[in-house]
Amino acid sequence: MITVRSLLDDAWYERYTRISQLNIRSSIYDVTNKCNLRCKGCFFFSSDEHKLHDGEEKDVKKWEEFVDSEVARGVNLAILIGGEPTLFLDRVEAFYRRVPTYCATNGIIKVPRDRFPDMMVGISLWGDSEDEKVLRGRDVFSISLNNYTGDDYTYYLYTLTPKQIGRIERVVKRIRDAGLKVHFQLLSNDEGAEGFHWNESQLSDVRGEMDALLDSYPDTVISSRYYHQVITTGEMLGRKWGWMECPSVTEPMDRRDPQPKRLIRFIRWGADLETMHRCCTSATRDCTTCKDGAAHMSWIMVNKRAHMRSTQDFQNFIEVYEMFAKLYRFIPW
């Protein structure tokens, strides 16, 4: 009989034991429908999710009560998105005071560390200065670097595009020199920006580049080779990514049959505190083209038993789980 212990030596078993005790239960929250940028390919605006309800809850007391109810529901990780969450720091604080909180931001507004000393901040990055200007309208990278250099609770979520192939290292060096970390994902290009569609050759090339950067900058890049393999191929253990595999579907809206392995109690909430969105991205996205890094990471993590077919497969699972836990600061960098 194959067991966890039979697959792992002492060192790997200790690593497994550490992550197996975390029992992470996350959900995603739109803090606001407003943003101080309009990025090409941002799923929130390309899907018109900001128009799906009457607006957003403005009463901070109601936000506090809502967060209390989420904690009672079993959530122990709140992932705050938008819009731009830093536009409404009182709403962010409603989460931060009650539950481990991660805030996704474009980095233009600096999170005040006297108010949020240890809140994890993930800064969206869409390329070097040239690509940021094309996709986001301005060089946001330079602004965020100025705001967050040396911050121990911040990393860049670097969304790679085909145009970044061969140019990623110089961006990673700037992040390293700023004393920050970086994690990679791939652009899904929801709005069909010209020149930003992936082909198989580009996906192979970017995978090789990510692998090389992980080897060259192990103290800066928070990632794993197996994660790179899964997001660039859309395959895991011979299974193809798609709607019937995605683990990040809002639980009360999940009518799939048969049910895949999925995140327990996961919901993505709208800023009105009532609307539920289909999944961690948008209902208009074609699942076969989705390259969302967190969704693919979760795909691996909920399929523990499937990875127990060999030592290497299970070590791959452990590395991805550790990567997730580091990104949300459940374990140290």
C-alpha positions as protocol buffer text, in pm:
chain_id: "A"
residue {
  index: 1
  type: MET
  ca { x: 0 y: 0 z: 0 }
}
residue {
  index: 2
  type: ILE
  ca { x: 132 y: 342 z: -97 }
}
residue {
  index: 3
  type: THR
  ca { x: 134 y: 585 z: 197 }
}
residue {
  index: 4
  type: VAL
  ca { x: 279 y: 931 z: 244 }
}
residue {
  index: 5
  type: ARG
  ca { x: 550 y: 787 z: 469 }
}
residue {
  index: 6
  type: SER
  ca { x: 647 y: 520 z: 218 }
}
residue {
  index: 7
  type: LEU
  ca { x: 701 y: 784 z: -51 }
}
residue {
  index: 8
  type: LEU
  ca { x: 916 y: 1026 z: 147 }
}
residue {
  index: 9
  type: ASP
  ca { x: 1247 y: 1026 z: 329 }
}
residue {
  index: 10
  type: ASP
  ca { x: 1273 y: 1201 z: 665 }
}
residue {
  index: 11
  type: ALA
  ca { x: 1352 y: 1547 z: 525 }
}
residue {
  index: 12
  type: TRP
  ca { x: 1062 y: 1544 z: 278 }
}
residue {
  index: 13
  type: TYR
  ca { x: 827 y: 1395 z: 536 }
}
residue {
  index: 14
  type: GLU
  ca { x: 905 y: 1684 z: 769 }
}
residue {
  index: 15
  type: ARG
  ca { x: 822 y: 1929 z: 490 }
}
residue {
  index: 16
  type: TYR
  ca { x: 496 y: 1748 z: 423 }
}
residue {
  index: 17
  type: THR
  ca { x: 403 y: 1748 z: 791 }
}
residue {
  index: 18
  type: ARG
  ca { x: 446 y: 2124 z: 807 }
}
residue {
  index: 19
  type: ILE
  ca { x: 208 y: 2196 z: 519 }
}
residue {
  index: 20
  type: SER
  ca { x: -43 y: 1924 z: 612 }
}
residue {
  index: 21
  type: GLN
  ca { x: -123 y: 2112 z: 933 }
}
residue {
  index: 22
  type: LEU
  ca { x: -220 y: 2438 z: 761 }
}
residue {
  index: 23
  type: ASN
  ca { x: -576 y: 2350 z: 652 }
}
residue {
  index: 24
  type: ILE
  ca { x: -611 y: 2667 z: 444 }
}
residue {
  index: 25
  type: ARG
  ca { x: -967 y: 2778 z: 364 }
}
residue {
  index: 26
  type: SER
  ca { x: -964 y: 3081 z: 136 }
}
residue {
  index: 27
  type: SER
  ca { x: -1219 y: 3299 z: -38 }
}
residue {
  index: 28
  type: ILE
  ca { x: -1183 y: 3604 z: -264 }
}
residue {
  index: 29
  type: TYR
  ca { x: -1342 y: 3945 z: -206 }
}
residue {
  index: 30
  type: ASP
  ca { x: -1393 y: 4239 z: -440 }
}
residue {
  index: 31
  type: VAL
  ca { x: -1325 y: 4530 z: -207 }
}
residue {
  index: 32
  type: THR
  ca { x: -1444 y: 4784 z: -463 }
}
residue {
  index: 33
  type: ASN
  ca { x: -1556 y: 4816 z: -824 }
}
residue {
  index: 34
  type: LYS
  ca { x: -1333 y: 5121 z: -870 }
}
residue {
  index: 35
  type: CYS
  ca { x: -973 y: 5131 z: -988 }
}
residue {
  index: 36
  type: ASN
  ca { x: -712 y: 5396 z: -1058 }
}
residue {
  index: 37
  type: LEU
  ca { x: -599 y: 5204 z: -1370 }
}
residue {
  index: 38
  type: ARG
  ca { x: -772 y: 5039 z: -1664 }
}
residue {
  index: 39
  type: CYS
  ca { x: -548 y: 4753 z: -1779 }
}
residue {
  index: 40
  type: LYS
  ca { x: -607 y: 4567 z: -2106 }
}
residue {
  index: 41
  type: GLY
  ca { x: -697 y: 4212 z: -2017 }
}
residue {
  index: 42
  type: CYS
  ca { x: -806 y: 4277 z: -1659 }
}
residue {
  index: 43
  type: PHE
  ca { x: -1080 y: 4016 z: -1615 }
}
residue {
  index: 44
  type: PHE
  ca { x: -1278 y: 4231 z: -1371 }
}
residue {
  index: 45
  type: PHE
  ca { x: -1352 y: 4504 z: -1623 }
}
residue {
  index: 46
  type: SER
  ca { x: -1341 y: 4297 z: -1944 }
}
residue {
  index: 47
  type: SER
  ca { x: -1619 y: 4079 z: -1801 }
}
residue {
  index: 48
  type: ASP
  ca { x: -1826 y: 4380 z: -1686 }
}
residue {
  index: 49
  type: GLU
  ca { x: -1837 y: 4234 z: -1336 }
}
residue {
  index: 50
  type: HIS
  ca { x: -1835 y: 4587 z: -1198 }
}
residue {
  index: 51
  type: LYS
  ca { x: -2182 y: 4630 z: -1356 }
}
residue {
  index: 52
  type: LEU
  ca { x: -2343 y: 4311 z: -1226 }
}
residue {
  index: 53
  type: HIS
  ca { x: -2496 y: 4466 z: -917 }
}
residue {
  index: 54
  type: ASP
  ca { x: -2615 y: 4803 z: -791 }
}
residue {
  index: 55
  type: GLY
  ca { x: -2283 y: 4911 z: -651 }
}
residue {
  index: 56
  type: GLU
  ca { x: -2076 y: 4845 z: -345 }
}
residue {
  index: 57
  type: GLU
  ca { x: -2141 y: 4845 z: 27 }
}
residue {
  index: 58
  type: LYS
  ca { x: -2017 y: 5171 z: 180 }
}
residue {
  index: 59
  type: ASP
  ca { x: -2099 y: 5108 z: 546 }
}
residue {
  index: 60
  type: VAL
  ca { x: -1779 y: 4985 z: 715 }
}
residue {
  index: 61
  type: LYS
  ca { x: -1982 y: 4836 z: 999 }
}
residue {
  index: 62
  type: LYS
  ca { x: -2154 y: 4608 z: 749 }
}
residue {
  index: 63
  type: TRP
  ca { x: -1814 y: 4505 z: 612 }
}
residue {
  index: 64
  type: GLU
  ca { x: -1705 y: 4416 z: 965 }
}
residue {
  index: 65
  type: GLU
  ca { x: -2018 y: 4211 z: 1023 }
}
residue {
  index: 66
  type: PHE
  ca { x: -1970 y: 4039 z: 687 }
}
residue {
  index: 67
  type: VAL
  ca { x: -1610 y: 3944 z: 769 }
}
residue {
  index: 68
  type: ASP
  ca { x: -1723 y: 3805 z: 1104 }
}
residue {
  index: 69
  type: SER
  ca { x: -1973 y: 3586 z: 921 }
}
residue {
  index: 70
  type: GLU
  ca { x: -1703 y: 3467 z: 681 }
}
residue {
  index: 71
  type: VAL
  ca { x: -1477 y: 3370 z: 970 }
}
residue {
  index: 72
  type: ALA
  ca { x: -1769 y: 3181 z: 1122 }
}
residue {
  index: 73
  type: ARG
  ca { x: -1812 y: 3008 z: 784 }
}
residue {
  index: 74
  type: GLY
  ca { x: -1458 y: 2873 z: 821 }
}
residue {
  index: 75
  type: VAL
  ca { x: -1254 y: 3114 z: 608 }
}
residue {
  index: 76
  type: ASN
  ca { x: -896 y: 3154 z: 737 }
}
residue {
  index: 77
  type: LEU
  ca { x: -748 y: 3341 z: 439 }
}
residue {
  index: 78
  type: ALA
  ca { x: -910 y: 3648 z: 283 }
}
residue {
  index: 79
  type: ILE
  ca { x: -778 y: 3737 z: -62 }
}
residue {
  index: 80
  type: LEU
  ca { x: -870 y: 4099 z: -139 }
}
residue {
  index: 81
  type: ILE
  ca { x: -896 y: 4213 z: -498 }
}
residue {
  index: 82
  type: GLY
  ca { x: -1105 y: 4467 z: -688 }
}
residue {
  index: 83
  type: GLY
  ca { x: -1094 y: 4711 z: -849 }
}
residue {
  index: 84
  type: GLU
  ca { x: -813 y: 4851 z: -640 }
}
residue {
  index: 85
  type: PRO
  ca { x: -845 y: 4763 z: -269 }
}
residue {
  index: 86
  type: THR
  ca { x: -614 y: 5040 z: -146 }
}
residue {
  index: 87
  type: LEU
  ca { x: -872 y: 5300 z: -251 }
}
residue {
  index: 88
  type: PHE
  ca { x: -1075 y: 5188 z: 53 }
}
residue {
  index: 89
  type: LEU
  ca { x: -838 y: 5101 z: 334 }
}
residue {
  index: 90
  type: ASP
  ca { x: -1114 y: 5104 z: 595 }
}
residue {
  index: 91
  type: ARG
  ca { x: -1270 y: 4804 z: 418 }
}
residue {
  index: 92
  type: VAL
  ca { x: -931 y: 4636 z: 399 }
}
residue {
  index: 93
  type: GLU
  ca { x: -889 y: 4692 z: 772 }
}
residue {
  index: 94
  type: ALA
  ca { x: -1222 y: 4522 z: 840 }
}
residue {
  index: 95
  type: PHE
  ca { x: -1060 y: 4203 z: 709 }
}
residue {
  index: 96
  type: TYR
  ca { x: -712 y: 4258 z: 848 }
}
residue {
  index: 97
  type: ARG
  ca { x: -834 y: 4291 z: 1207 }
}
residue {
  index: 98
  type: ARG
  ca { x: -1025 y: 3962 z: 1188 }
}
residue {
  index: 99
  type: VAL
  ca { x: -859 y: 3711 z: 955 }
}
residue {
  index: 100
  type: PRO
  ca { x: -522 y: 3650 z: 781 }
}
residue {
  index: 101
  type: THR
  ca { x: -540 y: 3885 z: 485 }
}
residue {
  index: 102
  type: TYR
  ca { x: -371 y: 3921 z: 147 }
}
residue {
  index: 103
  type: CYS
  ca { x: -418 y: 4242 z: -51 }
}
residue {
  index: 104
  type: ALA
  ca { x: -370 y: 4245 z: -428 }
}
residue {
  index: 105
  type: THR
  ca { x: -277 y: 4593 z: -549 }
}
residue {
  index: 106
  type: ASN
  ca { x: -128 y: 4771 z: -847 }
}
residue {
  index: 107
  type: GLY
  ca { x: 112 y: 4943 z: -606 }
}
residue {
  index: 108
  type: ILE
  ca { x: 29 y: 5304 z: -690 }
}
residue {
  index: 109
  type: ILE
  ca { x: -105 y: 5371 z: -339 }
}
residue {
  index: 110
  type: LYS
  ca { x: 129 y: 5253 z: -66 }
}
residue {
  index: 111
  type: VAL
  ca { x: -25 y: 5038 z: 207 }
}
residue {
  index: 112
  type: PRO
  ca { x: 61 y: 5221 z: 532 }
}
residue {
  index: 113
  type: ARG
  ca { x: 268 y: 4981 z: 738 }
}
residue {
  index: 114
  type: ASP
  ca { x: 189 y: 5157 z: 1064 }
}
residue {
  index: 115
  type: ARG
  ca { x: -171 y: 5049 z: 1006 }
}
residue {
  index: 116
  type: PHE
  ca { x: -107 y: 4711 z: 837 }
}
residue {
  index: 117
  type: PRO
  ca { x: 237 y: 4604 z: 966 }
}
residue {
  index: 118
  type: ASP
  ca { x: 231 y: 4241 z: 854 }
}
residue {
  index: 119
  type: MET
  ca { x: -41 y: 4221 z: 589 }
}
residue {
  index: 120
  type: MET
  ca { x: 74 y: 4035 z: 279 }
}
residue {
  index: 121
  type: VAL
  ca { x: 72 y: 4259 z: -28 }
}
residue {
  index: 122
  type: GLY
  ca { x: 91 y: 4126 z: -382 }
}
residue {
  index: 123
  type: ILE
  ca { x: 172 y: 4386 z: -647 }
}
residue {
  index: 124
  type: SER
  ca { x: 47 y: 4319 z: -999 }
}
residue {
  index: 125
  type: LEU
  ca { x: 315 y: 4359 z: -1264 }
}
residue {
  index: 126
  type: TRP
  ca { x: 245 y: 4322 z: -1636 }
}
residue {
  index: 127
  type: GLY
  ca { x: 595 y: 4340 z: -1779 }
}
residue {
  index: 128
  type: ASP
  ca { x: 880 y: 4584 z: -1811 }
}
residue {
  index: 129
  type: SER
  ca { x: 816 y: 4955 z: -1845 }
}
residue {
  index: 130
  type: GLU
  ca { x: 742 y: 4925 z: -2218 }
}
residue {
  index: 131
  type: ASP
  ca { x: 474 y: 4658 z: -2181 }
}
residue {
  index: 132
  type: GLU
  ca { x: 325 y: 4825 z: -1876 }
}
residue {
  index: 133
  type: LYS
  ca { x: 267 y: 5138 z: -2082 }
}
residue {
  index: 134
  type: VAL
  ca { x: 95 y: 4936 z: -2355 }
}
residue {
  index: 135
  type: LEU
  ca { x: -122 y: 4723 z: -2125 }
}
residue {
  index: 136
  type: ARG
  ca { x: -176 y: 4959 z: -1833 }
}
residue {
  index: 137
  type: GLY
  ca { x: -130 y: 5307 z: -1977 }
}
residue {
  index: 138
  type: ARG
  ca { x: 168 y: 5402 z: -1762 }
}
residue {
  index: 139
  type: ASP
  ca { x: 489 y: 5268 z: -1604 }
}
residue {
  index: 140
  type: VAL
  ca { x: 337 y: 5146 z: -1279 }
}
residue {
  index: 141
  type: PHE
  ca { x: 642 y: 4932 z: -1200 }
}
residue {
  index: 142
  type: SER
  ca { x: 861 y: 5230 z: -1113 }
}
residue {
  index: 143
  type: ILE
  ca { x: 594 y: 5374 z: -884 }
}
residue {
  index: 144
  type: SER
  ca { x: 541 y: 5049 z: -694 }
}
residue {
  index: 145
  type: LEU
  ca { x: 915 y: 4990 z: -658 }
}
residue {
  index: 146
  type: ASN
  ca { x: 950 y: 5332 z: -500 }
}
residue {
  index: 147
  type: ASN
  ca { x: 664 y: 5255 z: -260 }
}
residue {
  index: 148
  type: TYR
  ca { x: 767 y: 4906 z: -152 }
}
residue {
  index: 149
  type: THR
  ca { x: 1146 y: 4867 z: -175 }
}
residue {
  index: 150
  type: GLY
  ca { x: 1269 y: 4656 z: 117 }
}
residue {
  index: 151
  type: ASP
  ca { x: 921 y: 4558 z: 238 }
}
residue {
  index: 152
  type: ASP
  ca { x: 935 y: 4211 z: 396 }
}
residue {
  index: 153
  type: TYR
  ca { x: 565 y: 4143 z: 342 }
}
residue {
  index: 154
  type: THR
  ca { x: 544 y: 4225 z: -28 }
}
residue {
  index: 155
  type: TYR
  ca { x: 604 y: 4041 z: -353 }
}
residue {
  index: 156
  type: TYR
  ca { x: 537 y: 4103 z: -722 }
}
residue {
  index: 157
  type: LEU
  ca { x: 284 y: 3892 z: -908 }
}
residue {
  index: 158
  type: TYR
  ca { x: 451 y: 3915 z: -1246 }
}
residue {
  index: 159
  type: THR
  ca { x: 206 y: 3835 z: -1528 }
}
residue {
  index: 160
  type: LEU
  ca { x: 425 y: 3724 z: -1814 }
}
residue {
  index: 161
  type: THR
  ca { x: 332 y: 3793 z: -2176 }
}
residue {
  index: 162
  type: PRO
  ca { x: 478 y: 3657 z: -2502 }
}
residue {
  index: 163
  type: LYS
  ca { x: 652 y: 3989 z: -2551 }
}
residue {
  index: 164
  type: GLN
  ca { x: 845 y: 3938 z: -2226 }
}
residue {
  index: 165
  type: ILE
  ca { x: 1028 y: 3627 z: -2345 }
}
residue {
  index: 166
  type: GLY
  ca { x: 1401 y: 3694 z: -2328 }
}
residue {
  index: 167
  type: ARG
  ca { x: 1344 y: 4009 z: -2121 }
}
residue {
  index: 168
  type: ILE
  ca { x: 1221 y: 3867 z: -1791 }
}
residue {
  index: 169
  type: GLU
  ca { x: 1557 y: 3856 z: -1614 }
}
residue {
  index: 170
  type: ARG
  ca { x: 1613 y: 4230 z: -1616 }
}
residue {
  index: 171
  type: VAL
  ca { x: 1280 y: 4276 z: -1441 }
}
residue {
  index: 172
  type: VAL
  ca { x: 1366 y: 4007 z: -1186 }
}
residue {
  index: 173
  type: LYS
  ca { x: 1699 y: 4181 z: -1119 }
}
residue {
  index: 174
  type: ARG
  ca { x: 1522 y: 4509 z: -1041 }
}
residue {
  index: 175
  type: ILE
  ca { x: 1293 y: 4326 z: -801 }
}
residue {
  index: 176
  type: ARG
  ca { x: 1590 y: 4151 z: -637 }
}
residue {
  index: 177
  type: ASP
  ca { x: 1780 y: 4477 z: -604 }
}
residue {
  index: 178
  type: ALA
  ca { x: 1474 y: 4627 z: -432 }
}
residue {
  index: 179
  type: GLY
  ca { x: 1485 y: 4349 z: -172 }
}
residue {
  index: 180
  type: LEU
  ca { x: 1152 y: 4203 z: -285 }
}
residue {
  index: 181
  type: LYS
  ca { x: 1023 y: 3866 z: -410 }
}
residue {
  index: 182
  type: VAL
  ca { x: 851 y: 3770 z: -735 }
}
residue {
  index: 183
  type: HIS
  ca { x: 607 y: 3503 z: -845 }
}
residue {
  index: 184
  type: PHE
  ca { x: 513 y: 3429 z: -1207 }
}
residue {
  index: 185
  type: GLN
  ca { x: 184 y: 3373 z: -1383 }
}
residue {
  index: 186
  type: LEU
  ca { x: 78 y: 3402 z: -1748 }
}
residue {
  index: 187
  type: LEU
  ca { x: -147 y: 3656 z: -1921 }
}
residue {
  index: 188
  type: SER
  ca { x: -480 y: 3509 z: -2029 }
}
residue {
  index: 189
  type: ASN
  ca { x: -539 y: 3807 z: -2265 }
}
residue {
  index: 190
  type: ASP
  ca { x: -914 y: 3828 z: -2208 }
}
residue {
  index: 191
  type: GLU
  ca { x: -950 y: 4134 z: -2429 }
}
residue {
  index: 192
  type: GLY
  ca { x: -741 y: 4001 z: -2717 }
}
residue {
  index: 193
  type: ALA
  ca { x: -467 y: 4265 z: -2703 }
}
residue {
  index: 194
  type: GLU
  ca { x: -276 y: 4242 z: -3032 }
}
residue {
  index: 195
  type: GLY
  ca { x: 55 y: 4061 z: -3004 }
}
residue {
  index: 196
  type: PHE
  ca { x: -16 y: 3915 z: -2661 }
}
residue {
  index: 197
  type: HIS
  ca { x: -162 y: 3574 z: -2757 }
}
residue {
  index: 198
  type: TRP
  ca { x: 38 y: 3261 z: -2667 }
}
residue {
  index: 199
  type: ASN
  ca { x: 143 y: 2986 z: -2905 }
}
residue {
  index: 200
  type: GLU
  ca { x: 295 y: 2650 z: -2808 }
}
residue {
  index: 201
  type: SER
  ca { x: 650 y: 2754 z: -2895 }
}
residue {
  index: 202
  type: GLN
  ca { x: 626 y: 3066 z: -2680 }
}
residue {
  index: 203
  type: LEU
  ca { x: 484 y: 2867 z: -2389 }
}
residue {
  index: 204
  type: SER
  ca { x: 777 y: 2627 z: -2413 }
}
residue {
  index: 205
  type: ASP
  ca { x: 1023 y: 2915 z: -2425 }
}
residue {
  index: 206
  type: VAL
  ca { x: 874 y: 3098 z: -2129 }
}
residue {
  index: 207
  type: ARG
  ca { x: 872 y: 2778 z: -1925 }
}
residue {
  index: 208
  type: GLY
  ca { x: 1245 y: 2735 z: -1989 }
}
residue {
  index: 209
  type: GLU
  ca { x: 1306 y: 3095 z: -1892 }
}
residue {
  index: 210
  type: MET
  ca { x: 1106 y: 3064 z: -1570 }
}
residue {
  index: 211
  type: ASP
  ca { x: 1294 y: 2746 z: -1477 }
}
residue {
  index: 212
  type: ALA
  ca { x: 1629 y: 2915 z: -1539 }
}
residue {
  index: 213
  type: LEU
  ca { x: 1536 y: 3220 z: -1331 }
}
residue {
  index: 214
  type: LEU
  ca { x: 1421 y: 3000 z: -1044 }
}
residue {
  index: 215
  type: ASP
  ca { x: 1764 y: 2835 z: -1049 }
}
residue {
  index: 216
  type: SER
  ca { x: 1955 y: 3163 z: -1082 }
}
residue {
  index: 217
  type: TYR
  ca { x: 1755 y: 3369 z: -829 }
}
residue {
  index: 218
  type: PRO
  ca { x: 1634 y: 3119 z: -566 }
}
residue {
  index: 219
  type: ASP
  ca { x: 1615 y: 3389 z: -296 }
}
residue {
  index: 220
  type: THR
  ca { x: 1397 y: 3613 z: -514 }
}
residue {
  index: 221
  type: VAL
  ca { x: 1174 y: 3386 z: -724 }
}
residue {
  index: 222
  type: ILE
  ca { x: 898 y: 3207 z: -530 }
}
residue {
  index: 223
  type: SER
  ca { x: 796 y: 2928 z: -764 }
}
residue {
  index: 224
  type: SER
  ca { x: 850 y: 2566 z: -867 }
}
residue {
  index: 225
  type: ARG
  ca { x: 934 y: 2382 z: -1188 }
}
residue {
  index: 226
  type: TYR
  ca { x: 624 y: 2168 z: -1161 }
}
residue {
  index: 227
  type: TYR
  ca { x: 403 y: 2476 z: -1137 }
}
residue {
  index: 228
  type: HIS
  ca { x: 575 y: 2613 z: -1450 }
}
residue {
  index: 229
  type: GLN
  ca { x: 504 y: 2285 z: -1629 }
}
residue {
  index: 230
  type: VAL
  ca { x: 136 y: 2285 z: -1539 }
}
residue {
  index: 231
  type: ILE
  ca { x: 60 y: 2648 z: -1630 }
}
residue {
  index: 232
  type: THR
  ca { x: 243 y: 2631 z: -1964 }
}
residue {
  index: 233
  type: THR
  ca { x: 102 y: 2295 z: -2076 }
}
residue {
  index: 234
  type: GLY
  ca { x: -243 y: 2310 z: -1917 }
}
residue {
  index: 235
  type: GLU
  ca { x: -193 y: 1949 z: -1813 }
}
residue {
  index: 236
  type: MET
  ca { x: -151 y: 1772 z: -1480 }
}
residue {
  index: 237
  type: LEU
  ca { x: -95 y: 1399 z: -1445 }
}
residue {
  index: 238
  type: GLY
  ca { x: -230 y: 1346 z: -1796 }
}
residue {
  index: 239
  type: ARG
  ca { x: -545 y: 1550 z: -1731 }
}
residue {
  index: 240
  type: LYS
  ca { x: -635 y: 1862 z: -1930 }
}
residue {
  index: 241
  type: TRP
  ca { x: -724 y: 2189 z: -1763 }
}
residue {
  index: 242
  type: GLY
  ca { x: -1079 y: 2316 z: -1814 }
}
residue {
  index: 243
  type: TRP
  ca { x: -1416 y: 2383 z: -1653 }
}
residue {
  index: 244
  type: MET
  ca { x: -1456 y: 2026 z: -1530 }
}
residue {
  index: 245
  type: GLU
  ca { x: -1118 y: 2039 z: -1355 }
}
residue {
  index: 246
  type: CYS
  ca { x: -1112 y: 2389 z: -1207 }
}
residue {
  index: 247
  type: PRO
  ca { x: -1110 y: 2385 z: -824 }
}
residue {
  index: 248
  type: SER
  ca { x: -1184 y: 2758 z: -782 }
}
residue {
  index: 249
  type: VAL
  ca { x: -1555 y: 2766 z: -858 }
}
residue {
  index: 250
  type: THR
  ca { x: -1784 y: 2940 z: -610 }
}
residue {
  index: 251
  type: GLU
  ca { x: -1929 y: 2657 z: -404 }
}
residue {
  index: 252
  type: PRO
  ca { x: -2301 y: 2756 z: -398 }
}
residue {
  index: 253
  type: MET
  ca { x: -2291 y: 2801 z: -779 }
}
residue {
  index: 254
  type: ASP
  ca { x: -2110 y: 2475 z: -855 }
}
residue {
  index: 255
  type: ARG
  ca { x: -2348 y: 2240 z: -1035 }
}
residue {
  index: 256
  type: ARG
  ca { x: -2087 y: 2026 z: -1211 }
}
residue {
  index: 257
  type: ASP
  ca { x: -2153 y: 1654 z: -1236 }
}
residue {
  index: 258
  type: PRO
  ca { x: -1940 y: 1472 z: -1152 }
}
residue {
  index: 259
  type: GLN
  ca { x: -1788 y: 1708 z: -898 }
}
residue {
  index: 260
  type: PRO
  ca { x: -1411 y: 1751 z: -933 }
}
residue {
  index: 261
  type: LYS
  ca { x: -1178 y: 1798 z: -642 }
}
residue {
  index: 262
  type: ARG
  ca { x: -1232 y: 2159 z: -536 }
}
residue {
  index: 263
  type: LEU
  ca { x: -1156 y: 2425 z: -277 }
}
residue {
  index: 264
  type: ILE
  ca { x: -1376 y: 2373 z: 27 }
}
residue {
  index: 265
  type: ARG
  ca { x: -1621 y: 2657 z: 99 }
}
residue {
  index: 266
  type: PHE
  ca { x: -1460 y: 2880 z: -165 }
}
residue {
  index: 267
  type: ILE
  ca { x: -1668 y: 3183 z: -272 }
}
residue {
  index: 268
  type: ARG
  ca { x: -1575 y: 3490 z: -468 }
}
residue {
  index: 269
  type: TRP
  ca { x: -1784 y: 3779 z: -335 }
}
residue {
  index: 270
  type: GLY
  ca { x: -1878 y: 4106 z: -503 }
}
residue {
  index: 271
  type: ALA
  ca { x: -1829 y: 4442 z: -337 }
}
residue {
  index: 272
  type: ASP
  ca { x: -2199 y: 4464 z: -252 }
}
residue {
  index: 273
  type: LEU
  ca { x: -2140 y: 4172 z: -9 }
}
residue {
  index: 274
  type: GLU
  ca { x: -2427 y: 3984 z: -174 }
}
residue {
  index: 275
  type: THR
  ca { x: -2327 y: 3900 z: -530 }
}
residue {
  index: 276
  type: MET
  ca { x: -2133 y: 3580 z: -589 }
}
residue {
  index: 277
  type: HIS
  ca { x: -1913 y: 3544 z: -897 }
}
residue {
  index: 278
  type: ARG
  ca { x: -1876 y: 3212 z: -1078 }
}
residue {
  index: 279
  type: CYS
  ca { x: -1507 y: 3156 z: -1011 }
}
residue {
  index: 280
  type: CYS
  ca { x: -1182 y: 3319 z: -910 }
}
residue {
  index: 281
  type: THR
  ca { x: -1164 y: 3507 z: -1241 }
}
residue {
  index: 282
  type: SER
  ca { x: -1480 y: 3574 z: -1445 }
}
residue {
  index: 283
  type: ALA
  ca { x: -1787 y: 3407 z: -1591 }
}
residue {
  index: 284
  type: THR
  ca { x: -1701 y: 3537 z: -1939 }
}
residue {
  index: 285
  type: ARG
  ca { x: -1356 y: 3380 z: -1956 }
}
residue {
  index: 286
  type: ASP
  ca { x: -1320 y: 3069 z: -2171 }
}
residue {
  index: 287
  type: CYS
  ca { x: -1185 y: 2813 z: -1925 }
}
residue {
  index: 288
  type: THR
  ca { x: -974 y: 2645 z: -2192 }
}
residue {
  index: 289
  type: THR
  ca { x: -773 y: 2966 z: -2235 }
}
residue {
  index: 290
  type: CYS
  ca { x: -749 y: 3048 z: -1863 }
}
residue {
  index: 291
  type: LYS
  ca { x: -391 y: 3062 z: -1741 }
}
residue {
  index: 292
  type: ASP
  ca { x: -463 y: 3196 z: -1395 }
}
residue {
  index: 293
  type: GLY
  ca { x: -171 y: 3096 z: -1174 }
}
residue {
  index: 294
  type: ALA
  ca { x: -363 y: 3066 z: -847 }
}
residue {
  index: 295
  type: ALA
  ca { x: -629 y: 2846 z: -1006 }
}
residue {
  index: 296
  type: HIS
  ca { x: -369 y: 2608 z: -1149 }
}
residue {
  index: 297
  type: MET
  ca { x: -183 y: 2608 z: -819 }
}
residue {
  index: 298
  type: SER
  ca { x: -504 y: 2513 z: -641 }
}
residue {
  index: 299
  type: TRP
  ca { x: -568 y: 2245 z: -903 }
}
residue {
  index: 300
  type: ILE
  ca { x: -249 y: 2076 z: -792 }
}
residue {
  index: 301
  type: MET
  ca { x: -312 y: 2128 z: -421 }
}
residue {
  index: 302
  type: VAL
  ca { x: -662 y: 1975 z: -408 }
}
residue {
  index: 303
  type: ASN
  ca { x: -538 y: 1664 z: -590 }
}
residue {
  index: 304
  type: LYS
  ca { x: -305 y: 1530 z: -323 }
}
residue {
  index: 305
  type: ARG
  ca { x: -401 y: 1165 z: -359 }
}
residue {
  index: 306
  type: ALA
  ca { x: -359 y: 1173 z: -735 }
}
residue {
  index: 307
  type: HIS
  ca { x: 3 y: 1279 z: -679 }
}
residue {
  index: 308
  type: MET
  ca { x: 71 y: 984 z: -451 }
}
residue {
  index: 309
  type: ARG
  ca { x: 162 y: 759 z: -743 }
}
residue {
  index: 310
  type: SER
  ca { x: 537 y: 814 z: -712 }
}
residue {
  index: 311
  type: THR
  ca { x: 791 y: 990 z: -492 }
}
residue {
  index: 312
  type: GLN
  ca { x: 862 y: 1254 z: -758 }
}
residue {
  index: 313
  type: ASP
  ca { x: 496 y: 1331 z: -815 }
}
residue {
  index: 314
  type: PHE
  ca { x: 434 y: 1373 z: -445 }
}
residue {
  index: 315
  type: GLN
  ca { x: 741 y: 1590 z: -398 }
}
residue {
  index: 316
  type: ASN
  ca { x: 606 y: 1809 z: -681 }
}
residue {
  index: 317
  type: PHE
  ca { x: 280 y: 1841 z: -487 }
}
residue {
  index: 318
  type: ILE
  ca { x: 466 y: 1939 z: -169 }
}
residue {
  index: 319
  type: GLU
  ca { x: 671 y: 2205 z: -348 }
}
residue {
  index: 320
  type: VAL
  ca { x: 361 y: 2370 z: -495 }
}
residue {
  index: 321
  type: TYR
  ca { x: 180 y: 2363 z: -160 }
}
residue {
  index: 322
  type: GLU
  ca { x: 487 y: 2522 z: 3 }
}
residue {
  index: 323
  type: MET
  ca { x: 492 y: 2786 z: -271 }
}
residue {
  index: 324
  type: PHE
  ca { x: 127 y: 2876 z: -203 }
}
residue {
  index: 325
  type: ALA
  ca { x: 189 y: 2885 z: 173 }
}
residue {
  index: 326
  type: LYS
  ca { x: 487 y: 3119 z: 125 }
}
residue {
  index: 327
  type: LEU
  ca { x: 296 y: 3354 z: -103 }
}
residue {
  index: 328
  type: TYR
  ca { x: 28 y: 3399 z: 163 }
}
residue {
  index: 329
  type: ARG
  ca { x: 283 y: 3389 z: 446 }
}
residue {
  index: 330
  type: PHE
  ca { x: 158 y: 3078 z: 622 }
}
residue {
  index: 331
  type: ILE
  ca { x: 522 y: 2967 z: 624 }
}
residue {
  index: 332
  type: PRO
  ca { x: 835 y: 3188 z: 593 }
}
residue {
  index: 333
  type: TRP
  ca { x: 995 y: 3267 z: 258 }
}
